[in-house]
Amino acid sequence: MSSIFSDAFFMKKALEEADKASSSEDVPVGAVIVHKNKIIARSCNQVELLGDPTAHAEMLAITQAANFLKSKWLTDCVLYVTIEPCSMCAGALVLSRLSRVVYGASDPKTGAGGSVLNILHNKKLNHRIKVNGGVLKEDCAAIIKDFFRKQRARDN
């Protein structure tokens, strides 16, 4: 018997967050952080909205989770994010001591969870994060592809 609290269940919540980014013309990436099967943080990319290159969904969710737990360590937490984290986000995730990252679509251009770099599980760092990629990857890839297709159409 499977739990309703599966990786797919929480990835759907991250996809809901990604949908929110489209209203601000941000790349639609969504993230949720889960602690003991409860979502304690949720965010979407807000780079354009805030004019801040660090306002990635993962970074904003890390801050929310740390505030919720009143701790800089997220050792018993899992991040669900619609696309593989970049090097900035992966570094922050390692520093937060997150236990696991679950992502949807791989990022062959900037992914730091194994595609281009492997910061999340680098043996030279003091903390390694378990990684599970490809959860609802078609849905996660589709929302990104659709966004960029619309961007290109608007620019032409």
C-alpha positions as CSV (number, residue, x, y, z in Angstrom):
1,M,0.0,0.0,0.0
2,S,1.5,3.4,-1.0
3,S,1.3,6.6,1.0
4,I,-0.5,9.6,-0.5
5,F,2.7,11.4,0.5
6,S,4.7,10.1,-2.5
7,D,7.4,11.9,-4.5
8,A,4.8,12.4,-7.2
9,F,2.3,14.0,-4.7
10,F,4.9,16.6,-3.6
11,M,6.2,17.2,-7.1
12,K,2.6,18.1,-8.1
13,K,2.7,20.7,-5.4
14,A,6.0,22.1,-6.8
15,L,4.3,22.2,-10.2
16,E,1.5,24.3,-8.7
17,E,4.2,26.7,-7.5
18,A,5.8,26.8,-10.9
19,D,2.5,27.9,-12.4
20,K,2.5,31.0,-10.2
21,A,5.8,32.3,-11.8
22,S,4.1,32.8,-15.2
23,S,2.2,35.9,-13.9
24,S,5.5,37.7,-13.3
25,E,7.2,36.5,-16.5
26,D,9.7,34.5,-14.4
27,V,10.9,31.1,-15.6
28,P,8.3,28.7,-14.2
29,V,10.2,26.8,-11.6
30,G,8.5,25.7,-8.4
31,A,9.8,24.2,-5.2
32,V,8.4,22.9,-1.9
33,I,10.3,21.7,1.2
34,V,8.8,18.9,3.2
35,H,9.5,18.0,6.8
36,K,7.8,15.0,8.3
37,N,5.3,14.8,5.4
38,K,4.3,18.4,5.8
39,I,5.1,21.2,3.4
40,I,6.9,23.9,5.4
41,A,8.1,26.1,2.5
42,R,6.9,26.7,-1.0
43,S,8.1,29.1,-3.7
44,C,8.5,29.8,-7.3
45,N,11.2,31.7,-9.2
46,Q,10.9,35.4,-8.5
47,V,14.0,36.7,-10.3
48,E,12.1,39.1,-12.6
49,L,9.5,40.0,-10.0
50,L,12.1,41.0,-7.4
51,G,14.9,42.0,-9.8
52,D,17.2,39.7,-7.9
53,P,19.3,37.0,-9.7
54,T,19.4,34.9,-6.5
55,A,15.6,34.7,-6.2
56,H,15.4,31.2,-7.4
57,A,12.5,29.0,-6.1
58,E,15.0,26.8,-4.2
59,M,16.7,29.8,-2.5
60,L,13.5,31.3,-1.4
61,A,12.2,28.0,-0.1
62,I,15.4,27.4,1.9
63,T,14.9,30.7,3.7
64,Q,11.3,29.9,4.5
65,A,12.1,26.5,5.8
66,A,15.0,27.7,8.0
67,N,12.6,30.4,9.4
68,F,9.9,27.8,10.0
69,L,12.2,25.4,11.8
70,K,14.2,28.2,13.4
71,S,17.4,26.4,12.3
72,K,20.0,26.8,9.6
73,W,20.1,23.1,9.2
74,L,17.4,21.3,7.2
75,T,18.7,17.8,8.0
76,D,15.3,16.1,8.0
77,C,13.9,17.9,5.0
78,V,13.3,17.0,1.4
79,L,13.2,19.6,-1.4
80,Y,10.9,18.9,-4.4
81,V,11.8,21.1,-7.4
82,T,10.5,21.0,-10.9
83,I,14.0,21.3,-12.5
84,E,17.4,20.2,-11.5
85,P,19.0,22.8,-9.2
86,C,21.7,25.1,-10.6
87,S,25.1,25.5,-9.0
88,M,24.1,28.4,-6.8
89,C,21.0,26.5,-5.5
90,A,22.9,23.2,-5.1
91,G,25.6,24.9,-3.1
92,A,23.0,26.5,-0.8
93,L,21.2,23.1,-0.4
94,V,24.5,21.5,0.6
95,L,25.2,24.3,3.1
96,S,21.7,23.8,4.6
97,R,22.4,20.1,5.1
98,L,19.2,19.1,3.4
99,S,18.8,15.3,3.4
100,R,17.3,14.7,-0.1
101,V,16.5,16.5,-3.3
102,V,13.8,15.3,-5.7
103,Y,13.7,17.1,-9.1
104,G,11.6,16.7,-12.2
105,A,13.3,17.7,-15.4
106,S,17.1,17.5,-15.8
107,D,18.9,20.7,-16.9
108,P,21.6,19.8,-19.4
109,K,22.8,23.4,-19.5
110,T,23.2,24.4,-15.8
111,G,22.2,21.4,-13.7
112,A,24.3,20.8,-10.6
113,G,22.6,17.5,-9.5
114,G,24.5,15.4,-11.9
115,S,23.8,16.7,-15.4
116,V,26.6,19.3,-15.8
117,L,28.1,19.3,-12.2
118,N,27.4,17.1,-9.2
119,I,27.5,19.5,-6.3
120,L,24.7,17.8,-4.4
121,H,26.7,14.6,-4.0
122,N,30.3,15.7,-4.3
123,K,32.6,13.6,-2.1
124,K,34.9,16.6,-1.6
125,L,32.2,18.5,0.2
126,N,31.3,18.1,3.9
127,H,27.7,17.1,3.2
128,R,26.2,15.0,0.4
129,I,22.5,15.0,-0.5
130,K,20.6,12.0,-1.8
131,V,19.2,12.9,-5.2
132,N,16.2,11.5,-7.1
133,G,15.7,13.0,-10.6
134,G,13.0,12.4,-13.2
135,V,9.9,12.6,-11.0
136,L,7.1,13.8,-13.3
137,K,9.8,14.8,-15.7
138,E,7.5,15.2,-18.7
139,D,5.2,17.6,-16.8
140,C,8.1,19.5,-15.4
141,A,9.8,19.8,-18.8
142,A,6.6,20.8,-20.6
143,I,6.0,23.8,-18.4
144,I,9.5,25.1,-19.1
145,K,9.4,24.4,-22.8
146,D,6.0,26.0,-23.1
147,F,7.3,29.1,-21.3
148,F,10.3,29.5,-23.6
149,R,8.2,28.8,-26.7
150,K,5.9,31.6,-25.8
151,Q,8.9,33.9,-25.0
152,R,10.4,33.2,-28.5
153,A,7.0,33.8,-30.2
154,R,6.6,37.1,-28.3
155,D,10.2,38.2,-29.3
156,N,9.6,37.5,-33.0
